Amino acid sequence: MRNVIITDTTLRDGMHAVSHQFTPGQMAAVARGLDEAGVPIIEIGHGDGLGGASLQYGFAAGTDREYLEAVSAVLKNASLAVLLLPGIGTKVDLEMAADLGARAVRIATHVTEADISEQHIGLAKRLGMMTVGFLMMSHMASPEKILEQARLMESYGADVVYVTDSAGALLPDGVRERVGLLKAHLKVPVGFHAHNNLSLAVGNNLAAMEAGATYLDGTLRGLGGGAGNAPTEAMVAVLDRMGVATGIDLYTLMDVAENVLQPLMHRPQQISNASLMLGYAGVYSSFLLHTYRAAEKFGVDPRDILVELGRRKIVGGQEDIIIDVAQELSSERSAGRAG
């Protein structure tokens, strides 16, 4: 029987969909349920990782320390994981997370910038943490370029390297090609992280598994930036039907999704016109709420903003450009009416 290792990131990636407003108590309640269901790795924190709470990325309902303390107190079996983007999170943040019970960290960089992860991967290894290299926006690079960057992360000491479809823009063939190449040439396991902007998250996870991925991600109810992620409960149900072992109790997981997580959601996770455009245009999924706000402020169509962001190949960390684009589109429209 094949098996895969599931990381549930409801309490980190899902924070984008609730404007980072889960309280530490709410986060602990969801984490307790995930742990009881047998989820092996639970990632928590601000949507943009350690140190992400800011004016640019949005302030959270709690601090990194408060979230870590609340969740580490309720976990009995699962590994507590955090995300760190070099340039947002710091080595001090990582040391604090390890002190408070984090046993795994995903060091995330743009798909062509793995070289900035060396110090943080090295520190994580010295802290005794399971260390994952997380190559974001992987639709923006060729499979060969991704392999080059993955080899860097492997050489720095990463235990796993992920192909990360941050925009939900990859099609199954693109997933197979990227994951398959890494599987063939890396010594460490390969993971895949899907977003659902083109309604392909579960299917792309299956394509990744078929190409050799050992680690797959999901969120309860698919909660996440844009149209969200692969719903963990749906993914586990499909894998169970396929005879793929996850070690997760499906009924318990479903109950946590419906009875604990769903009442905390601000709105149902769905593929709206704008979130569909994220995948179509290849734009970072966490840009959605920022885009909606800018579109309303300047009276423009959010789809037009997203198409222009995709044309400019804007990536995470450049959220301020969303306002610039919206303002430019509004000015162009006003000039057109005046003409």
Buried (B, 14 or more C-beta within 10 A) or exposed (E): EEEBBBBBBBBBBBBBBBBBBBBBEBBBBBBBBBBBBBBBBBBBBBBBBBBBBEEEBBBBBBBBBBBBBBBBEBBEEBBBBBBBBBEBBBBEBBBBBBEBBBBBBBBBBBBBBBEBBBEBBBBBBEBEBBBBBBBBBBBBBEBEBBBEBBBBBBEBBBBBBBBBBBBBBBBBEBBBBBBBBBBEEBEBBBBBBBBBBBEBBBBBBBBBBBBBBBBBBBBBBBBBBBBBBBBBBBBBBBBEEEEBEBBBBBEBBBBBBEEBBBEBBEEEBEBBEBBBBBBBBBBBBBBBBBBBBBBEEBEBBBBBBBBBBBEEEBBBBBBEBBBBBBBBBBEEBEEEEEE
